[in-house]
Amino acid sequence: MPTIRFKLLYVLIVLEHSRRRVLHFNVTAHPTALWTAQQIVEAFPWDSAPKYLLRDRDAIYGEELRKRIHAMGIEQVLSAPRSPWQNPFVERLIGTLRRDCLDHIIALNECHLRHVIGRYLSYYHDWRTHLSLSMDAPNPRVVHPPEQGRVVTFPELGGLHHHYERLAA
């Protein structure tokens, strides 16, 4: 993602497949294998590491990352070279994040981009529906009957998106 001063920023996302939840994300201007390895450690604190980690063959995943993943007891599953369809959930999330959010803003710096993505992911987890989740959000929502009140709109991301709730009369 380019900033207002044309500096490139990179975003790392760790996604849980079952409910399409983003477990961890971070932004940097200088991604290194050591930085990426540290992000994996931060994504899975204590004993919360998954059994498998599906990833592509990007050069950013260096020896340091492989050592940390092995030390955490995680088995790596590598997708085939130049085969984004082998990890469709992350590819879909990246496209959604770009279309729904990043294409509509100009990031000022790392901190600003981190804030914007954090706000979007809050909306994504709590309100954005997914066909594969039976039109539910990654964080399950309660369905309110019409008798509960009128529908009210709440702006998200400065009005870029909205969510709707029923409020008691």
ChimeraX attribute file (.defattr): number of C-alpha atoms within 10 A of each C-alpha:
attribute: neighborCount
match mode: 1-to-1
recipient: residues
	/A:1	17
	/A:2	15
	/A:3	16
	/A:4	12
	/A:5	10
	/A:6	11
	/A:7	13
	/A:8	14
	/A:9	17
	/A:10	14
	/A:11	16
	/A:12	14
	/A:13	17
	/A:14	19
	/A:15	19
	/A:16	16
	/A:17	13
	/A:18	9
	/A:19	16
	/A:20	19
	/A:21	17
	/A:22	19
	/A:23	12
	/A:24	16
	/A:25	18
	/A:26	19
	/A:27	20
	/A:28	18
	/A:29	14
	/A:30	9
	/A:31	15
	/A:32	16
	/A:33	16
	/A:34	15
	/A:35	16
	/A:36	19
	/A:37	21
	/A:38	14
	/A:39	18
	/A:40	21
	/A:41	15
	/A:42	13
	/A:43	19
	/A:44	15
	/A:45	10
	/A:46	9
	/A:47	8
	/A:48	9
	/A:49	16
	/A:50	12
	/A:51	10
	/A:52	12
	/A:53	17
	/A:54	15
	/A:55	16
	/A:56	19
	/A:57	13
	/A:58	9
	/A:59	9
	/A:60	15
	/A:61	18
	/A:62	15
	/A:63	13
	/A:64	16
	/A:65	21
	/A:66	16
	/A:67	11
	/A:68	16
	/A:69	19
	/A:70	12
	/A:71	10
	/A:72	19
	/A:73	13
	/A:74	15
	/A:75	15
	/A:76	15
	/A:77	11
	/A:78	13
	/A:79	15
	/A:80	13
	/A:81	10
	/A:82	10
	/A:83	11
	/A:84	14
	/A:85	12
	/A:86	16
	/A:87	16
	/A:88	12
	/A:89	16
	/A:90	21
	/A:91	13
	/A:92	13
	/A:93	17
	/A:94	15
	/A:95	13
	/A:96	13
	/A:97	16
	/A:98	14
	/A:99	11
	/A:100	14
	/A:101	18
	/A:102	19
	/A:103	10
	/A:104	10
	/A:105	13
	/A:106	15
	/A:107	21
	/A:108	14
	/A:109	18
	/A:110	19
	/A:111	12
	/A:112	14
	/A:113	23
	/A:114	17
	/A:115	13
	/A:116	17
	/A:117	20
	/A:118	15
	/A:119	15
	/A:120	20
	/A:121	18
	/A:122	16
	/A:123	17
	/A:124	23
	/A:125	18
	/A:126	15
	/A:127	20
	/A:128	18
	/A:129	17
	/A:130	14
	/A:131	8
	/A:132	10
	/A:133	13
	/A:134	8
	/A:135	11
	/A:136	19
	/A:137	21
	/A:138	20
	/A:139	15
	/A:140	14
	/A:141	11
	/A:142	6
	/A:143	9
	/A:144	11
	/A:145	8
	/A:146	9
	/A:147	10
	/A:148	11
	/A:149	13
	/A:150	12
	/A:151	12
	/A:152	11
	/A:153	10
	/A:154	12
	/A:155	11
	/A:156	15
	/A:157	14
	/A:158	9
	/A:159	9
	/A:160	12
	/A:161	15
	/A:162	15
	/A:163	14
	/A:164	12
	/A:165	13
	/A:166	16
	/A:167	12
	/A:168	9
	/A:169	7
